[in-house]
Every structure is written in structure tokens, then in C-alpha cells.
Amino acid sequence: MACLCCLLCQSSSNNNVYTLEMCMTGLDREKASVFYKNGETGSMTDNSGIRKILPQSQICDFEFEPCGYSMNSIEGDAISTIHVTPEDGFSYASFEAVGYDFNTIDLSQLVTRVLSCFEPKQFSVAVHSSVGVNAYKPEISVDLEDYGCRERTFESLGEESGTVMYQTFEKLGKYCGSPRSTLKCEWSSNNSCSSEDEKDEGI
């Protein structure tokens, strides 16, 4: 990630640069199976749906033997990368993007397109902004229907180092610990999400 940031900061030192990082675990088995070399026609990039995440970007990808995947892409001044370890029991995927303007691009929609390729049980999102806390817009966060927010934090790293928004999510339904809970997140500088049931019970 550090190298991605440096490339863009050198050319956009006077502008706000957003860095998005997603870490996903417990990938859906069917989705993960795409990242095995099993003689299927077409590329992993196309078969997985990765091509649709940022359709205007130019992708350079690599398919590992017997499984695994990595790609880098570029779109104007913005860049992104994906790495996938599909083995069942410790499956993992990461997505990073630098240089996209989340004032004009819907962050939740972008995250949803990434999730549709992997359908993880859990994932985290971190958005770093190169501007200080006074210039960061709190509405730049992730809100999803199929995942419950477990944690949301917002930290200032100083006026010269920017800010970080961090969220963790868990898939609702059969993977959720309590199907009766409706998770509600409230914005704060350091806040864990709690359910309405937990609030009623005084947890």
C-alpha cells in the first residue's frame, strides 16, 4: 500500500488523495473456486467479475498455479490492486485503490461491487484521506444491506498525515451470531457498533 500512496502523492501533492483498503476473509466457496486453475475457459478476471469493479481501468493480472490471483490496474491517475488466496479454511482477498475521489464516487457501491466477486463472511474497510480532520467528510463511509457493521472508528493522524476511517462488517443471515439483532452504527471518533437488542438489554 505504501508504494501505491507514494506514486500518487508525488504527482498530486497539493490535492486530497483517498486510499481505500479492503480485507476479506471466509470467501464463498463457489466464488473462491474461480481462482483455481481447473481448465475453465476465460480468465479469472472475467469469470470472477473483477473486470466489472472498475470497468474503465486497464488491468494487468496473474493467475497462480494451482490457485491464487493477483492484479494491478490503472485508470488515469488512479490505481488499484487485488490479491486472492482461495484455499478453503483460510481464504482471503484484498482490494486496494488509490486516487479515486469518494466525493464523486459512491464508496458503498464500489465496495458492493468488490464484495460481489468474493461474498466474504467478514471484511474490513479502511479509508485514508490525505487531508486533516477538519476537511474530511464523515458521510464518506460504507453502508450495506447484507452486512452488519461491527465497528466504526475515525482517527486523526495530524494535519500533515491526514485521517483514517475504519469499519468492520459481518455477513448477515446464516453467518450472523444473532439473527434477531439489527445493527445500528453511530458516527464517533472511536465507536463500536451495537444492536438495538443489546441496547434494550443493557449490554
C-alpha positions in Angstrom: 0.0 0.0 0.0 2.8 2.4 0.8 4.2 2.2 -2.7 0.7 3.0 -4.2 0.4 6.0 -2.0 3.8 7.3 -2.9 3.2 7.1 -6.6 0.1 9.3 -6.4 1.3 11.7 -3.7 4.3 12.6 -5.8 2.0 13.7 -8.7 -0.8 15.1 -6.5 1.0 16.6 -3.5 -1.4 19.6 -3.4 -4.6 17.5 -3.7 -6.6 15.3 -1.3 -5.7 11.7 -2.1 -8.0 8.9 -0.9 -6.7 5.4 -0.2 -9.2 2.5 0.1 -8.2 -0.8 1.7 -10.5 -3.9 2.0 -9.5 -7.1 3.8 -11.9 -10.0 3.2 -12.0 -13.5 4.9 -14.2 -16.5 4.7 -14.8 -16.3 1.0 -17.8 -18.0 -0.5 -16.6 -21.5 -1.8 -18.2 -21.1 -5.2 -16.7 -17.6 -5.7 -13.3 -18.8 -4.4 -13.4 -21.8 -6.9 -12.9 -19.4 -9.8 -9.4 -18.7 -8.6 -8.3 -22.3 -9.2 -6.6 -23.5 -12.4 -9.1 -26.1 -13.4 -9.3 -25.8 -17.2 -12.2 -23.4 -17.3 -12.4 -21.1 -20.4 -11.9 -17.4 -19.9 -9.7 -15.5 -17.4 -10.1 -15.3 -13.6 -10.5 -11.6 -14.1 -13.6 -12.0 -16.3 -15.1 -15.1 -14.6 -14.9 -13.6 -11.1 -16.5 -10.3 -12.1 -13.3 -8.3 -11.2 -13.4 -6.7 -14.6 -16.7 -5.0 -13.6 -15.4 -3.4 -10.4 -13.7 -0.5 -12.2 -14.7 -1.2 -15.8 -12.7 1.7 -17.3 -9.4 0.6 -15.7 -6.6 -1.2 -17.6 -5.8 -4.5 -15.8 -2.6 -6.5 -15.7 -3.3 -9.8 -14.0 -1.5 -13.0 -13.0 -3.0 -16.5 -12.3 -1.0 -18.7 -10.0 -0.6 -22.5 -10.0 -2.5 -24.3 -8.8 -4.6 -21.5 -7.4 -4.4 -17.8 -6.4 -4.7 -14.5 -8.2 -3.1 -11.0 -8.3 -3.8 -7.9 -10.4 -2.8 -4.3 -10.8 -4.9 -1.7 -12.7 -4.6 1.9 -13.7 -7.3 4.4 -14.6 -6.0 7.9 -15.3 -4.2 9.0 -12.1 -5.9 6.2 -10.0 -4.6 2.7 -9.4 -5.9 -0.4 -7.7 -4.7 -3.9 -6.8 -6.3 -7.2 -5.8 -4.8 -10.3 -4.2 -6.6 -13.6 -3.6 -5.8 -16.7 -1.6 -8.8 -19.0 -2.3 -8.0 -22.1 -0.2 -10.9 -23.3 1.9 -10.4 -22.7 5.7 -8.2 -19.7 5.3 -9.4 -18.0 2.2 -8.6 -14.3 1.9 -8.9 -11.4 -0.6 -7.7 -7.9 -0.5 -8.6 -4.8 -2.6 -6.8 -1.5 -2.6 -7.4 1.6 -4.6 -5.7 5.0 -4.5 -6.6 8.1 -6.3 -10.4 7.8 -6.7 -12.4 10.7 -5.5 -15.0 9.5 -3.0 -16.7 12.8 -3.1 -17.9 11.9 -6.5 -17.7 8.1 -6.5 -20.2 6.3 -4.2 -18.0 4.4 -1.8 -20.7 1.9 -0.8 -21.4 1.0 -4.4 -17.7 0.4 -5.1 -17.4 -1.8 -2.0 -20.5 -3.7 -3.1 -19.0 -4.5 -6.5 -15.9 -5.8 -4.8 -18.0 -8.0 -2.4 -20.0 -9.5 -5.2 -16.8 -11.1 -6.5 -16.0 -12.9 -3.2 -19.0 -12.8 -0.9 -16.8 -13.0 2.3 -18.2 -13.8 5.7 -16.3 -10.9 7.3 -14.4 -7.9 5.9 -12.9 -4.6 6.9 -12.7 -1.2 5.2 -10.2 1.5 5.8 -10.2 4.8 4.0 -7.3 7.1 4.4 -7.6 10.8 3.4 -4.5 12.9 3.0 -6.3 16.0 4.4 -6.7 16.8 8.1 -9.7 16.0 10.2 -11.4 19.4 9.5 -11.6 18.7 5.8 -12.8 15.1 6.0 -16.4 14.4 5.2 -17.9 11.9 7.7 -20.5 10.8 5.1 -17.7 9.1 3.3 -18.3 5.7 4.9 -19.8 2.3 4.0 -23.5 1.4 4.5 -24.6 -2.0 3.3 -27.8 -4.1 3.4 -26.3 -7.6 3.5 -23.7 -6.9 6.1 -23.9 -5.7 9.7 -21.4 -3.1 10.9 -19.5 -4.4 14.0 -17.1 -1.4 14.5 -16.5 2.1 13.1 -13.7 4.3 14.2 -12.4 7.6 12.9 -8.9 8.8 13.8 -7.0 12.0 13.0 -3.3 11.4 12.2 -2.4 15.1 12.4 -2.9 17.8 9.9 0.1 16.7 7.8 -0.7 13.0 8.0 -4.5 13.0 7.3 -7.3 10.9 8.7 -8.4 7.3 8.7 -12.0 5.9 8.8 -12.1 2.2 9.7 -15.1 -0.2 9.7 -15.6 -3.9 10.2 -18.5 -5.9 8.9 -20.0 -9.4 9.2 -22.4 -11.1 6.8 -26.0 -11.1 8.0 -28.1 -14.2 7.9 -26.7 -17.7 8.5 -23.2 -16.3 9.4 -24.6 -13.7 11.9 -24.3 -14.6 15.5 -27.8 -13.3 16.4 -30.4 -13.1 13.6 -32.7 -11.1 15.9 -30.2 -8.2 16.1 -30.5 -5.2 13.8 -27.1 -3.5 13.9 -27.0 0.3 14.0 -23.8 2.3 13.7 -23.4 5.8 15.0 -20.6 8.0 13.9 -18.0 8.8 16.6 -14.3 9.3 16.9 -13.9 5.8 18.4 -17.1 3.7 18.5 -18.1 0.1 18.4 -21.4 -0.8 16.8 -24.2 -2.3 18.9 -27.6 -3.8 18.2 -30.9 -2.4 19.2 -31.5 -5.6 21.2 -28.2 -5.1 23.1 -29.2 -1.6 24.0 -32.6 -2.7 25.3 -30.9 -5.4 27.4 -28.2 -3.0 28.7 -25.3 -5.0 27.2 
